[in-house]
C-alpha cells in the first residue's frame, strides 16, 4: 500500500482526530522478529503510524527501521524520537509527553511485540493516564498471550514473571515457588530468559521441577521457525530442543 493511498484515505481520520479534546497516545505493536508486517499487523496500524510526528521508543535505530517498513516514503528526519529504556530516569520520562501538552498525538514503539507489557513503555502510559490523555492500544502480537493460547494451560489464571533471578540458587527457589502456585492455585506460570541463556534455563527447569510438571516451550513465535510444544519435564529430558539465541518464552503448569 503506497503512501499516497494512505494519506488520501487517512485525511478524514486526521480531521476527526484533531477535533478531540485530549490528544491520543498510541501504543504501536511491532513484529516479534523478521516477519513481513502485513502478515502480523493490521493495515489500520500503518495509517495511524504515518499520521504521527512524535514517538517514544525503546531503541531509536530499531524504531526507524520499523517505520521505514511501514512506509518507505516516511521522512524520518521530520520525526522526533524520545528514547525510553531501563536507563531513562523518572524525571526524564515525565518530559517525554510535552508534545501532548501542545495537543499533539504521540506513539509508543517497543523493541518487539506490544508496548507497555513487560516493557518500560508502561511508565509513560501511567503518566498519560494521570494527565487524562487518551491511551489507544493497537492490535499486535504478544508472545505472552500467543504462547499461553498454544500451551493448553490455564488461560484464566496466570502470572508472567519476566526474567527470573540470575543466581542459580535464587532461580531454583523461584522455580519451586512457581510450582507451589501451579499445584495449589491451578495457576499457569510464564517467564523469559536472555536468548543466549535459554539452554541454561532449560537445564535448570529440568533439574529443579518435578517430572510430571508440564513445560511448554514457545520459540520464534510468528516466525517461519516457530516451535511451540508442551511436554512433561520428564519427557523433555530425553529430547531437548535447540533454544540458543532464539527468542523464547517458558510456561509451567500441572
N, C-alpha and C positions, 0 to 999 in steps of 0.2 A: 504494500500500500504506500503510494508516494506522498510526499509532504504536502503537495498542492491539494490533493483529495482530502487529507486530514484537516487542513486548515479551513477548507471550504465547509466541510461538514461539522466542524467544531465551532464555527462562528456563532451560531445560536447559543451554544453552551456557554461560551465566554460572556455573551451579553447577559444571559441569565445569572451566571455566577457573579458578575460584577454588581448585581443588584442585591446580593446577600449582605446582611448587616454585618456579619462577622466573617473574616477570612477563613479559609479552609487549610488544614494541614493534612496532606495526602500521604498515606503510608503505602509506599510503592514496592511491591514484591519484585524480586529478581529470580532468575533461574537458580537451581541448585548445582549447576555445573555447565559444561559446554553443550548447551542444548539450544535448538532454534527457538526463538521467543514465541513464534506463532503456534508452537505445539504445546506451550505451557501457560502462556499469559493471554488473557482476553484482549481483543483489539481495542476495547474501550480504555484500557490502561495506557496504551500508546497515545491516544488522543489527549488524555489528561496530562501525560508527561510533557508533550510538546507545548502545552499551554503555560508551563511553569518557567520561571526565571531564577528561582531561588531553591537550593537543595541543601539538606542536612544529610551528610553521607558518612559512612564508616571508613571509606577509603576513596579519595578523590580520583585516583587513577582508574580504579575499578568502576567507579560511577561514570566517569567519562566514557569508558569503553561500552558500558551498558547503554548509555544514552545514544551513542552512535549506532548501536544495533537497533534501537527503537526507530531511529530515523537518521539516515546519513546526512540529511540536509540541516540538522540541528547545528547551530553556530555555538560551539562550546565556549568561545571567548565572550559571548554575551551573557553567559550564565554565572551566577555567584554560588560558590560552594562553602559550606561550613563543615569542617571535619570533626566528627564525633567518634571517639573511641575510648578505651579504658584509661587513657592518659589525660583526657579532657577534664578540666576542673569544673565543679558545680557552678562556680562564678562565670566561667566562660560559656557554659551551656545556657545559662539564663539570658545571654545576649543574642543567641542564635535566632530567636524569634522576632528580632527587631523589625524585619520587613513586614511581619504580620501586623505590627502596631501601626504600620503605614497603609494597611489594607491589602497587602499582597498575599496571595496564596503561596504555600511552600510545599515541598515534597521531602519525604524521608526515604533514603535508599540504604538498605542493608548490604553487607558484603555478599550474602546469599540468602535466598528464601524471603520470609516475611519480616519486615521491620518490627521492632519492639517486642519480639518474642525471643527470649534468651539473647537479647541484643541491647546495646546501650541506647538505642532509639527510644526505649521506654521512658527515659529521663526527660526527653523533650516532649513526649506525649503528655506526661504528667503536668508539665508546665503549661502546655496548651490547654489542657482541661481546666487547670486552675484559673486561667485567664479567659475562660469561656469561649475559646475559639472552637470552630467546628473541626472535628477529627474524623477523617474519612478513610477507613481501611479498604484497600483494593484487593481483589481476588488474586491469589497466587499460591505457589506450593509451600507447604510447611512439612519439613521432614518429620516433625513430631507427630502430626496428625496422620500423615500418609503411612508412616511405619506402624502406628497404632491400628489404623484401619486394616492393614495387611497381616497383622500379627496373630489375630484370633484371640487376643487377650481382652480383658475388661476395658471397654471404652467409656464406661460411665464413672469410674473412679480410678484415677491415675495421678502419678506425680512425676514431673520432669525435674531431675536434679542438676542438669547441666553437667559440668565436669566434676568428677569425683576427686578426692584428695590425691596428691601426687605420691606421698609416702605410702609404701606398700602396706604397712601395718594399719595405717588410718583407713586406707582404701578397703582392706579386708573387713574392718569393723563396720564400714559403711555398707558393704555388700550384705553382711549378716543382718544389719539393721533393716535393710530393704526387704530381706526375706521374711522378717517378722511382719512387716506391713503386708506382704503378699499373702501369707497364710492366716494372719489374724483378721485382716480387714478386706481381703479379696481385692487388693489394690495393685494395679499394674505399675511397675517402676521403670522409668526411662532415663537414660543418661548417655553422654557422648564422651569422646576422648580425642585428643590431638591425633590426626591421621597416622603420624609415624609411631605412635604408641599404641595403636589399635591391637596389635598382636600380643603385647604385654598385658593389656587389659583383658583380652580373651583368656589368656593363661590364668590370670588371677580369678576370673569368674569361674573357670572350670575347676580351679583348685579349692576355692572357698565355698561355693554354693553346693547345695545338696544335689545328688544325682538326678532326682525326679523333678527338680525345679526346671521350668521351661525357659529357654532363652531364644528370643527372636533377634536375628542379626539382619539389619537393613543397610545395604551398601549401595552407593551410587544411585540414590533414589531419583527417578525420572530420566536417568541417562540410559544409553543403549546397553551399558554393562550392569544395569540394575540387578541386584540379588537380594531377595527378602525371603528368609527361611526360618521356621520355628521348629526347634527340636528340644529334647531334654538335655540337660548338662551332660548326662552320661552318653547320649548319642553324639553330641558334638565332639567329645573327646576322641572318637575314632575317625572323625572326618572334619578337620579344621580348614575353613576357607582362608584364602589369602586376603587379608584386610589391610595390608601395609600401604600407607599413603593414600588411602581411599576414604572419602567422607562416609562415616558410619555412625549409626545410632543403635544402641543396645536396649533391649526390653526384657524384663524379667517378670514371670508370673508363675502360677502353680498349674 
